[in-house]
């Protein structure tokens, strides 16, 4: 079985070694055994888990949500339904964020439309609107 040092694991997963240590502290990556000289020894499953963490983070999952997904994966009675429910919940969160960002965009567009882009700063309609 292949054994990775923290530097090798981090490089294979394209993260910083400090990230690996952080995930260990947060409990989403188990603390590995150490060799007699005290160096961490990671297994291929640790690399797989680290890649899972990074890919789910890229989809907007928090470490708490990732820990939840990992626990479902580890449960003997876990099912695809459980995972699907987490995905549906994340989709609902993303849709709420998109709606909020859309409102922000509309306000910014209105501010930009109301500004002629010239004249003295004291008459800037954007700054006046932001003051109210």
C-alpha positions as a Python dict, from the first residue, in 0.01 Angstrom:
ca = {
    (1, 'X'): (0, 0, 0),
    (2, 'X'): (128, 346, -91),
    (3, 'X'): (203, 581, 198),
    (4, 'X'): (210, 958, 153),
    (5, 'X'): (384, 1224, 355),
    (6, 'X'): (184, 1539, 421),
    (7, 'X'): (373, 1718, 143),
    (8, 'X'): (307, 1436, -104),
    (9, 'X'): (-60, 1418, -9),
    (10, 'X'): (-102, 1794, -40),
    (11, 'X'): (71, 1799, -377),
    (12, 'X'): (-138, 1510, -511),
    (13, 'X'): (-457, 1687, -401),
    (14, 'X'): (-329, 2029, -511),
    (15, 'X'): (-366, 2190, -169),
    (16, 'X'): (-128, 2341, 81),
    (17, 'X'): (0, 2118, 365),
    (18, 'X'): (-152, 2370, 607),
    (19, 'X'): (-490, 2290, 451),
    (20, 'X'): (-442, 1923, 529),
    (21, 'X'): (-360, 2005, 893),
    (22, 'X'): (-665, 2236, 910),
    (23, 'X'): (-895, 1961, 782),
    (24, 'X'): (-752, 1729, 1045),
    (25, 'X'): (-823, 1986, 1319),
    (26, 'X'): (-1178, 2033, 1186),
    (27, 'X'): (-1233, 1656, 1185),
    (28, 'X'): (-1313, 1611, 814),
    (29, 'X'): (-983, 1435, 755),
    (30, 'X'): (-884, 1177, 1017),
    (31, 'X'): (-554, 1219, 1194),
    (32, 'X'): (-316, 968, 1034),
    (33, 'X'): (-78, 735, 1209),
    (34, 'X'): (278, 851, 1245),
    (35, 'X'): (601, 674, 1170),
    (36, 'X'): (863, 627, 1445),
    (37, 'X'): (1016, 966, 1366),
    (38, 'X'): (676, 1134, 1410),
    (39, 'X'): (593, 1207, 1046),
    (40, 'X'): (233, 1167, 935),
    (41, 'X'): (163, 870, 707),
    (42, 'X'): (-138, 903, 479),
    (43, 'X'): (-307, 624, 285),
    (44, 'X'): (-469, 637, -61),
    (45, 'X'): (-810, 663, 110),
    (46, 'X'): (-693, 988, 269),
    (47, 'X'): (-613, 1126, -76),
    (48, 'X'): (-955, 1018, -202),
    (49, 'X'): (-1120, 1186, 98),
    (50, 'X'): (-918, 1504, 50),
    (51, 'X'): (-1021, 1522, -315),
    (52, 'X'): (-1383, 1468, -211),
    (53, 'X'): (-1357, 1757, 35),
    (54, 'X'): (-1212, 1988, -229),
    (55, 'X'): (-1470, 1897, -493),
    (56, 'X'): (-1762, 1945, -255),
    (57, 'X'): (-1617, 2277, -137),
    (58, 'X'): (-1603, 2386, -501),
    (59, 'X'): (-1980, 2324, -511),
    (60, 'X'): (-2030, 2557, -215),
    (61, 'X'): (-2054, 2304, 67),
    (62, 'X'): (-1925, 2413, 407),
    (63, 'X'): (-1697, 2188, 609),
    (64, 'X'): (-1990, 2111, 838),
    (65, 'X'): (-2198, 2001, 539),
    (66, 'X'): (-1904, 1801, 405),
    (67, 'X'): (-1866, 1626, 740),
    (68, 'X'): (-2235, 1538, 718),
    (69, 'X'): (-2189, 1391, 370),
    (70, 'X'): (-1886, 1196, 486),
    (71, 'X'): (-2078, 1055, 781),
    (72, 'X'): (-2358, 943, 547),
    (73, 'X'): (-2097, 771, 332),
    (74, 'X'): (-1957, 592, 638),
    (75, 'X'): (-2298, 480, 774),
    (76, 'X'): (-2395, 121, 706),
    (77, 'X'): (-2758, 227, 654),
    (78, 'X'): (-2688, 541, 453),
    (79, 'X'): (-2851, 574, 114),
    (80, 'X'): (-2839, 776, -205),
    (81, 'X'): (-3163, 935, -88),
    (82, 'X'): (-2982, 1086, 209),
    (83, 'X'): (-2717, 1235, -19),
    (84, 'X'): (-2979, 1355, -266),
    (85, 'X'): (-3159, 1540, 13),
    (86, 'X'): (-2836, 1723, 101),
    (87, 'X'): (-2789, 1816, -265),
    (88, 'X'): (-3147, 1945, -287),
    (89, 'X'): (-3094, 2152, 26),
    (90, 'X'): (-2773, 2299, -119),
    (91, 'X'): (-2954, 2377, -445),
    (92, 'X'): (-3221, 2567, -251),
    (93, 'X'): (-2947, 2765, -71),
    (94, 'X'): (-2779, 2846, -401),
    (95, 'X'): (-3109, 2960, -554),
    (96, 'X'): (-3164, 3195, -257),
    (97, 'X'): (-2814, 3337, -301),
    (98, 'X'): (-2871, 3385, -673),
    (99, 'X'): (-3196, 3571, -602),
    (100, 'X'): (-3020, 3796, -350),
    (101, 'X'): (-2735, 3864, -593),
    (102, 'X'): (-2987, 3940, -868),
    (103, 'X'): (-3147, 4204, -644),
    (104, 'X'): (-2806, 4355, -573),
    (105, 'X'): (-2732, 4363, -946),
    (106, 'X'): (-3062, 4540, -1016),
    (107, 'X'): (-2987, 4808, -756),
    (108, 'X'): (-2635, 4857, -893),
    (109, 'X'): (-2770, 4884, -1247),
    (110, 'X'): (-3024, 5144, -1134),
    (111, 'X'): (-2750, 5343, -960),
    (112, 'X'): (-2536, 5328, -1271),
    (113, 'X'): (-2829, 5430, -1494),
    (114, 'X'): (-2902, 5734, -1277),
    (115, 'X'): (-2545, 5860, -1301),
    (116, 'X'): (-2446, 6067, -1604),
    (117, 'X'): (-2080, 5988, -1539),
    (118, 'X'): (-1975, 6351, -1543),
    (119, 'X'): (-1997, 6655, -1323),
    (120, 'X'): (-1856, 6741, -983),
    (121, 'X'): (-1830, 6470, -722),
    (122, 'X'): (-2055, 6663, -483),
    (123, 'X'): (-2341, 6611, -731),
    (124, 'X'): (-2279, 6238, -783),
    (125, 'X'): (-2619, 6064, -774),
    (126, 'X'): (-2460, 5731, -680),
    (127, 'X'): (-2294, 5871, -369),
    (128, 'X'): (-2613, 6059, -279),
    (129, 'X'): (-2819, 5741, -310),
    (130, 'X'): (-2572, 5545, -98),
    (131, 'X'): (-2592, 5813, 173),
    (132, 'X'): (-2964, 5755, 219),
}
